[in-house]
Amino acid sequence: MLDREANYEKIVERHRGGWCFELNGLFGALLERLGFPLTLLGSRVHGTDWVSQELAHLLLLVHLDEPYILDVGFGEGQAFVPVRLADVPDRVIEHMDGLSVHFTTTPRSIGDFQRACENLQTSPDSAFVRTRVVHRAVPGGRISLRELTLIEEIDGGRTERQLEGEDEWRSVLRDRFGLVL
């Protein structure tokens, strides 16, 4: 969804988290309100054997003493640390699990992402429709829940555990991610 007020209510008031269009869109609005010059950027996500559609991921370019890429909405990524644009000459940011974000510096408006957002939310081919997944950044890494698999990737180590069923899934959502459905 690309509605800032609805995203604020969902993310801030209901503590539900979101995805790149919501998280980066809302964070970008906050930075602009605080007076930081900002440009929205579009990108494709590349996996080991697939490439997303154009504008499938929203990034932020904030202009400080020099331009920095900010991304608080890539759940499959590592820590949310600003990256100097000068340090990404090939315009590719590598992430975990063989994923990478390929971006251009063409300025975009939030409306440019509407079609991709709707498609990713409704298409039966979209991973966002086919798979229940949640990620949370934690000190030293992240925890993820992909269907009934709890994955912890902390300080270079990785553990996976199969949950017993839907009751445990709801408990893990509540206790580890702070989400109550």
Backbone as JSON, one array per atom type, in Angstrom:
{
  "sequence": "MLDREANYEKIVERHRGGWCFELNGLFGALLERLGFPLTLLGSRVHGTDWVSQELAHLLLLVHLDEPYILDVGFGEGQAFVPVRLADVPDRVIEHMDGLSVHFTTTPRSIGDFQRACENLQTSPDSAFVRTRVVHRAVPGGRISLRELTLIEEIDGGRTERQLEGEDEWRSVLRDRFGLVL",
  "N": [[0.85, -1.18, 0.0], [0.47, 2.24, -0.71], [-0.25, 4.44, 0.76], [0.48, 6.94, 2.92], [-0.64, 7.71, 5.43], [-2.17, 5.45, 6.15], [-0.09, 3.6, 6.27], [1.43, 4.65, 8.36], [-0.35, 4.28, 10.49], [-0.52, 1.47, 10.49], [2.22, 0.61, 10.84], [3.45, 2.23, 12.91], [1.45, 2.76, 14.9], [0.07, 0.28, 15.21], [2.14, -1.51, 15.3], [2.91, -3.39, 13.3], [4.83, -3.75, 11.34], [6.13, -3.93, 7.95], [6.64, -3.76, 4.38], [9.05, -2.95, 1.77], [7.88, -0.79, 0.26], [6.16, 0.38, 2.07], [7.71, 0.72, 4.49], [10.18, 2.02, 3.67], [8.97, 4.1, 2.27], [7.53, 5.46, 4.31], [9.63, 6.05, 6.12], [11.16, 7.67, 4.46], [9.38, 9.82, 4.18], [9.43, 10.79, 6.8], [12.16, 11.58, 7.01], [12.18, 13.62, 5.06], [10.37, 15.4, 6.25], [11.9, 16.13, 8.41], [13.72, 17.67, 7.17], [15.71, 16.64, 5.5], [17.22, 16.34, 2.35], [15.95, 14.25, -0.17], [15.73, 11.42, -2.36], [13.66, 9.18, -4.06], [14.35, 5.9, -5.12], [14.21, 3.37, -7.62], [14.36, -0.22, -8.02], [15.45, -3.51, -9.03], [15.17, -6.83, -7.78], [17.45, -9.42, -7.56], [17.66, -12.9, -7.59], [19.17, -16.15, -7.08], [18.35, -17.58, -9.32], [16.47, -16.03, -10.62], [14.86, -12.9, -11.55], [13.38, -9.97, -10.4], [10.46, -7.96, -11.25], [10.61, -4.7, -12.81], [11.04, -1.86, -10.68], [10.41, -3.22, -8.33], [11.37, -2.92, -5.84], [11.8, -0.42, -3.41], [14.07, 2.11, -2.73], [15.95, 4.49, -0.75], [17.59, 7.54, -1.37], [19.51, 9.6, 0.33], [20.6, 12.9, 0.76], [23.32, 14.0, 2.2], [26.32, 15.12, 3.53], [27.37, 13.91, 1.41], [25.86, 11.71, -1.05], [23.84, 9.04, 0.26], [22.74, 5.67, 0.33], [19.82, 4.41, 1.68], [18.05, 1.81, 3.27], [15.5, 0.52, 4.8], [13.73, -1.44, 4.43], [14.24, -3.99, 3.37], [13.71, -7.04, 4.01], [15.11, -9.44, 3.76], [17.68, -8.75, 3.98], [20.91, -7.64, 5.28], [22.06, -5.86, 8.19], [20.62, -2.6, 8.68], [22.27, -0.35, 7.52], [23.42, 2.78, 6.5], [24.71, 3.3, 3.2], [27.35, 4.63, 1.44], [26.81, 6.21, -1.63], [28.91, 6.45, -3.4], [30.37, 4.21, -2.79], [29.15, 2.19, -4.12], [29.59, 1.69, -6.99], [28.74, 0.07, -9.1], [26.07, -0.03, -8.74], [24.81, -2.1, -7.34], [23.69, -3.82, -4.58], [24.67, -6.26, -2.44], [23.05, -8.88, -0.72], [21.99, -11.16, 1.91], [21.53, -14.73, 1.44], [21.98, -15.03, -1.32], [20.75, -12.93, -2.62], [20.38, -9.83, -4.37], [20.21, -6.29, -4.81], [19.56, -4.31, -7.5], [19.96, -1.16, -8.64], [18.94, 2.04, -10.02], [19.84, 5.49, -10.38], [17.82, 7.11, -11.12], [15.46, 9.54, -10.38], [12.41, 8.92, -8.63], [8.83, 8.95, -8.11], [6.5, 8.29, -5.44], [4.19, 7.26, -6.53], [5.09, 5.99, -8.82], [5.62, 3.41, -8.07], [3.27, 2.11, -7.71], [1.99, 0.21, -9.48], [3.76, -2.06, -9.42], [3.67, -2.59, -6.69], [0.93, -3.29, -6.29], [0.83, -5.57, -7.95], [2.7, -7.3, -6.69], [1.34, -7.73, -4.33], [-0.94, -9.11, -5.07], [-0.68, -10.97, -7.19], [-0.75, -14.42, -8.02], [1.7, -15.5, -8.54], [3.5, -14.16, -7.0], [5.91, -14.13, -4.43], [5.23, -12.92, -2.08], [2.57, -13.44, -1.8], [2.39, -16.19, -1.9], [3.86, -17.23, 0.3], [4.09, -17.23, 3.81], [5.93, -15.02, 5.62], [8.21, -13.5, 7.88], [10.55, -11.16, 9.08], [13.04, -10.12, 11.4], [15.3, -7.76, 12.48], [17.98, -8.28, 14.64], [20.39, -7.8, 17.32], [23.49, -8.5, 15.91], [22.46, -9.94, 13.75], [19.67, -11.58, 12.28], [16.32, -12.77, 12.75], [14.03, -15.07, 11.37], [10.84, -16.1, 10.2], [9.59, -18.43, 8.24], [6.92, -19.69, 6.86], [6.45, -22.59, 8.64], [9.02, -22.64, 9.64], [11.5, -21.63, 11.79], [14.14, -19.46, 11.68], [17.32, -18.59, 12.7], [19.85, -16.3, 12.38], [22.67, -15.38, 13.52], [25.54, -13.62, 14.44], [27.14, -14.88, 12.45], [26.42, -17.55, 12.64], [23.93, -20.1, 11.91], [20.74, -21.33, 12.56], [18.02, -23.6, 12.21], [14.66, -24.41, 12.85], [11.92, -26.54, 12.87], [8.59, -25.76, 13.43], [5.93, -26.93, 15.57], [3.3, -26.61, 14.71], [0.37, -24.64, 13.82], [-0.42, -23.36, 16.24], [2.01, -23.08, 17.68], [3.3, -21.52, 15.79], [1.83, -19.12, 15.94], [2.48, -18.44, 18.58], [5.26, -18.04, 18.39], [5.28, -15.88, 16.59], [4.11, -13.95, 18.27], [5.83, -13.95, 20.61], [8.53, -13.74, 19.7], [8.51, -11.92, 17.61], [6.76, -9.95, 18.28], [4.2, -9.76, 17.24], [0.74, -9.95, 17.06], [-1.92, -11.63, 15.78]],
  "CA": [[0.0, 0.0, 0.0], [1.28, 3.44, -0.84], [-0.91, 5.5, 1.51], [1.33, 7.24, 4.08], [-1.42, 7.7, 6.68], [-2.48, 4.05, 6.46], [1.16, 2.95, 6.65], [1.77, 5.13, 9.7], [-1.24, 3.6, 11.43], [-0.13, 0.06, 10.52], [3.58, 0.39, 11.33], [3.75, 2.92, 14.16], [0.42, 2.6, 15.93], [-0.29, -1.13, 15.44], [3.39, -2.29, 15.41], [2.77, -4.52, 12.4], [5.89, -3.86, 10.35], [5.71, -3.7, 6.58], [7.62, -4.11, 3.36], [9.83, -1.8, 1.32], [7.08, 0.35, -0.16], [5.61, 1.0, 3.28], [8.76, 1.13, 5.43], [11.03, 3.06, 3.08], [8.12, 5.24, 1.97], [7.25, 6.19, 5.55], [10.89, 6.59, 6.63], [11.48, 8.78, 3.57], [8.51, 10.96, 4.55], [9.97, 11.32, 8.06], [13.39, 12.3, 6.71], [11.81, 14.87, 4.37], [9.76, 16.29, 7.24], [12.99, 16.62, 9.25], [14.52, 18.59, 6.36], [16.78, 15.99, 4.73], [16.93, 16.17, 0.93], [15.77, 12.82, -0.39], [15.27, 10.96, -3.66], [13.21, 7.79, -4.1], [14.97, 5.15, -6.2], [13.65, 2.07, -7.93], [15.33, -1.28, -8.25], [15.05, -4.9, -9.23], [15.83, -7.77, -6.89], [17.95, -10.59, -8.27], [17.93, -14.1, -6.81], [20.15, -17.02, -7.75], [17.85, -18.03, -10.63], [15.32, -15.22, -11.02], [14.97, -11.44, -11.47], [12.06, -9.38, -10.18], [10.02, -6.94, -12.2], [11.12, -3.34, -12.61], [10.48, -1.11, -9.55], [9.9, -4.16, -7.33], [11.91, -2.55, -4.53], [11.97, 1.02, -3.21], [15.24, 2.52, -1.94], [16.05, 5.92, -0.48], [18.88, 8.22, -1.55], [19.47, 10.81, 1.16], [21.71, 13.77, 0.4], [23.95, 14.61, 3.37], [27.57, 15.7, 3.02], [27.42, 13.21, 0.13], [24.66, 10.86, -1.12], [23.84, 7.74, 0.92], [21.61, 4.78, 0.1], [19.19, 3.9, 2.9], [17.06, 0.78, 2.98], [14.98, -0.09, 6.03], [12.62, -2.28, 4.03], [14.62, -5.22, 2.69], [13.69, -8.01, 5.09], [16.06, -10.52, 3.56], [19.01, -8.17, 3.96], [21.65, -7.53, 6.53], [21.74, -4.7, 9.02], [20.17, -1.42, 7.96], [23.33, 0.64, 7.68], [23.55, 3.61, 5.29], [25.83, 2.98, 2.32], [27.72, 5.76, 0.57], [26.57, 5.93, -3.04], [30.23, 6.31, -4.03], [30.88, 2.86, -2.52], [28.36, 1.25, -4.91], [29.69, 2.19, -8.37], [28.01, -0.78, -10.04], [24.66, 0.1, -8.37], [24.34, -3.4, -6.87], [23.9, -4.08, -3.16], [24.58, -7.68, -2.17], [22.4, -9.23, 0.54], [22.09, -12.56, 2.3], [20.76, -15.73, 0.69], [22.16, -14.9, -2.77], [19.91, -11.86, -3.17], [21.02, -8.54, -4.59], [19.35, -5.21, -5.25], [20.17, -3.58, -8.62], [19.18, 0.08, -8.68], [19.39, 3.18, -10.83], [19.71, 6.74, -9.64], [16.72, 7.88, -11.7], [14.49, 9.93, -9.35], [11.07, 8.36, -8.76], [7.8, 9.41, -7.18], [5.89, 7.13, -4.79], [3.2, 6.72, -7.46], [5.75, 5.12, -9.8], [5.7, 2.05, -7.54], [1.91, 1.59, -7.49], [1.71, -1.01, -10.26], [4.56, -3.17, -8.87], [3.12, -2.86, -5.35], [-0.32, -4.04, -6.46], [1.14, -6.89, -8.52], [3.35, -8.13, -5.67], [0.36, -8.04, -3.29], [-2.11, -9.85, -5.55], [-0.38, -12.0, -8.18], [-0.48, -15.75, -7.46], [3.11, -15.82, -8.75], [4.3, -13.37, -6.08], [6.33, -14.79, -3.18], [4.54, -12.26, -0.97], [1.25, -14.06, -1.74], [2.53, -17.64, -1.74], [4.59, -17.66, 1.47], [4.05, -16.41, 5.02], [7.3, -14.77, 6.05], [8.45, -12.31, 8.68], [11.95, -11.01, 9.47], [13.3, -9.1, 12.42], [16.71, -7.5, 12.74], [18.38, -8.4, 16.04], [21.83, -7.58, 17.42], [24.31, -9.54, 15.32], [21.86, -10.66, 12.64], [18.22, -11.51, 12.08], [15.5, -13.97, 12.91], [13.01, -15.14, 10.32], [9.85, -17.16, 10.27], [9.14, -18.72, 6.87], [5.92, -20.73, 7.1], [6.65, -23.19, 9.96], [10.45, -22.77, 9.92], [12.12, -20.52, 12.5], [15.54, -19.37, 11.28], [18.09, -17.59, 13.44], [21.16, -16.05, 11.78], [23.26, -14.44, 14.46], [27.0, -13.68, 14.55], [27.7, -15.82, 11.49], [25.84, -18.88, 12.77], [22.57, -20.24, 11.41], [19.99, -22.49, 13.05], [16.65, -23.72, 11.72], [13.84, -25.32, 13.65], [10.54, -26.71, 12.4], [7.59, -25.57, 14.49], [4.99, -28.05, 15.71], [2.06, -26.35, 14.0], [-0.15, -23.26, 13.81], [-0.41, -22.78, 17.59], [3.37, -22.65, 17.97], [3.57, -20.43, 14.85], [1.26, -17.9, 16.53], [3.26, -18.13, 19.77], [6.54, -17.47, 17.94], [4.97, -14.53, 16.09], [3.87, -13.08, 19.42], [6.94, -13.86, 21.55], [9.81, -13.39, 19.08], [8.37, -10.83, 16.65], [5.85, -8.94, 18.82], [3.02, -9.66, 16.38], [-0.45, -10.7, 17.44], [-2.91, -11.55, 14.7]],
  "C": [[0.89, 1.23, 0.0], [0.67, 4.65, -0.13], [-0.13, 5.76, 2.8], [0.57, 7.19, 5.4], [-1.76, 6.27, 7.1], [-1.22, 3.3, 6.9], [1.62, 3.38, 8.03], [0.93, 4.39, 10.74], [-0.82, 2.13, 11.59], [1.2, -0.14, 11.24], [3.81, 0.98, 12.71], [2.72, 2.62, 15.24], [0.1, 1.14, 16.24], [0.92, -2.04, 15.52], [3.38, -3.52, 14.52], [3.9, -4.67, 11.4], [5.35, -3.61, 8.96], [6.78, -4.17, 5.61], [8.18, -2.84, 2.76], [8.99, -0.59, 0.95], [6.54, 1.11, 1.04], [6.71, 1.55, 4.19], [9.65, 2.23, 4.87], [10.21, 4.3, 2.72], [7.86, 6.09, 3.2], [8.52, 6.81, 6.13], [11.35, 7.77, 5.78], [10.66, 10.02, 3.89], [9.01, 11.61, 5.84], [11.24, 12.13, 7.79], [13.11, 13.63, 6.01], [11.23, 15.88, 5.36], [10.82, 16.89, 8.16], [13.96, 17.51, 8.48], [15.65, 17.96, 5.57], [16.36, 15.89, 3.27], [16.96, 14.69, 0.57], [15.29, 12.54, -1.81], [14.83, 9.51, -3.52], [13.85, 7.12, -5.32], [14.27, 3.82, -6.39], [14.73, 1.04, -8.2], [14.64, -2.59, -8.6], [15.78, -5.73, -8.18], [16.21, -8.99, -7.71], [18.18, -11.72, -7.27], [18.93, -14.96, -7.57], [19.68, -17.47, -9.13], [16.6, -17.27, -11.07], [15.65, -13.73, -10.88], [13.56, -10.89, -11.32], [11.69, -8.43, -11.3], [10.68, -5.61, -11.86], [10.36, -2.67, -11.47], [9.86, -2.03, -8.49], [10.43, -3.85, -5.94], [12.17, -1.05, -4.52], [13.15, 1.26, -2.29], [15.18, 4.03, -1.71], [17.48, 6.4, -0.75], [18.78, 9.52, -0.77], [20.76, 11.6, 0.9], [22.2, 14.48, 1.65], [25.19, 15.34, 2.88], [27.9, 15.1, 1.66], [26.21, 12.28, 0.09], [24.88, 9.5, -0.46], [22.59, 6.97, 0.51], [21.12, 4.3, 1.45], [18.14, 2.89, 2.5], [16.64, 0.12, 4.28], [13.88, -1.08, 5.71], [12.99, -3.54, 3.27], [14.78, -6.3, 3.75], [14.72, -9.1, 4.97], [17.5, -10.01, 3.62], [19.71, -8.19, 5.3], [21.26, -6.25, 7.25], [21.43, -3.47, 8.16], [21.14, -0.28, 8.18], [23.39, 1.46, 6.39], [24.81, 3.24, 4.52], [26.11, 4.21, 1.45], [27.5, 5.36, -0.88], [27.9, 5.71, -3.78], [30.82, 4.92, -3.83], [30.12, 1.79, -3.29], [28.39, 1.67, -6.38], [28.92, 1.36, -9.38], [26.51, -0.78, -9.78], [24.03, -1.24, -8.0], [24.69, -3.54, -5.4], [23.65, -5.57, -2.92], [23.94, -7.9, -0.8], [22.62, -10.71, 0.84], [21.31, -13.44, 1.33], [20.87, -15.58, -0.83], [21.31, -13.83, -3.41], [20.72, -10.59, -3.36], [19.99, -7.55, -5.12], [20.12, -4.41, -6.3], [19.34, -2.32, -8.84], [19.77, 1.07, -9.67], [19.24, 4.42, -9.96], [18.67, 7.67, -10.27], [15.73, 8.25, -10.59], [13.1, 9.39, -9.66], [10.12, 9.07, -7.81], [7.17, 8.15, -6.57], [4.86, 6.48, -5.72], [3.8, 5.81, -8.52], [5.76, 3.66, -9.37], [4.34, 1.38, -7.4], [1.66, 0.27, -8.21], [2.47, -2.22, -9.7], [4.02, -3.57, -7.5], [1.85, -3.7, -5.45], [-0.07, -5.45, -6.98], [1.75, -7.81, -7.46], [2.39, -8.52, -4.55], [-0.75, -8.97, -3.76], [-1.8, -11.0, -6.5], [-0.13, -13.36, -7.51], [0.97, -16.18, -7.66], [4.04, -15.1, -7.76], [4.65, -14.17, -4.82], [5.63, -14.18, -1.98], [3.13, -12.82, -0.78], [1.36, -15.54, -1.39], [3.1, -18.08, -0.4], [4.4, -16.69, 2.63], [5.48, -16.27, 5.51], [7.37, -13.48, 6.85], [9.92, -12.33, 9.08], [12.03, -9.96, 10.56], [14.8, -8.97, 12.6], [16.93, -7.59, 14.25], [19.87, -8.11, 16.13], [22.61, -8.77, 16.86], [23.68, -10.29, 14.17], [20.37, -10.46, 12.5], [17.6, -12.84, 12.48], [14.41, -13.9, 11.86], [12.06, -16.28, 10.63], [9.28, -17.31, 8.87], [8.24, -19.94, 6.98], [6.17, -21.31, 8.5], [8.13, -23.4, 10.3], [10.95, -21.49, 10.58], [13.61, -20.56, 12.2], [16.2, -18.26, 12.08], [19.48, -17.51, 12.82], [21.82, -14.96, 12.59], [24.76, -14.7, 14.56], [27.62, -14.76, 13.67], [27.16, -17.23, 11.6], [24.4, -18.9, 12.26], [21.95, -21.5, 12.0], [18.59, -22.43, 12.44], [15.92, -24.72, 12.59], [12.43, -25.36, 13.08], [9.59, -26.58, 13.59], [6.58, -26.72, 14.45], [3.69, -27.85, 14.93], [1.63, -24.91, 14.16], [-0.15, -22.61, 15.19], [0.98, -22.28, 17.96], [3.76, -21.49, 17.04], [3.05, -19.11, 15.42], [2.03, -17.48, 17.78], [4.6, -17.49, 19.4], [6.33, -16.07, 17.37], [4.83, -13.54, 17.24], [5.16, -12.85, 20.24], [8.25, -13.38, 20.93], [9.71, -12.17, 18.16], [7.43, -9.73, 17.15], [4.61, -8.74, 18.01], [1.9, -10.54, 16.89], [-1.47, -10.51, 16.35], [-4.31, -11.57, 15.27]]
}
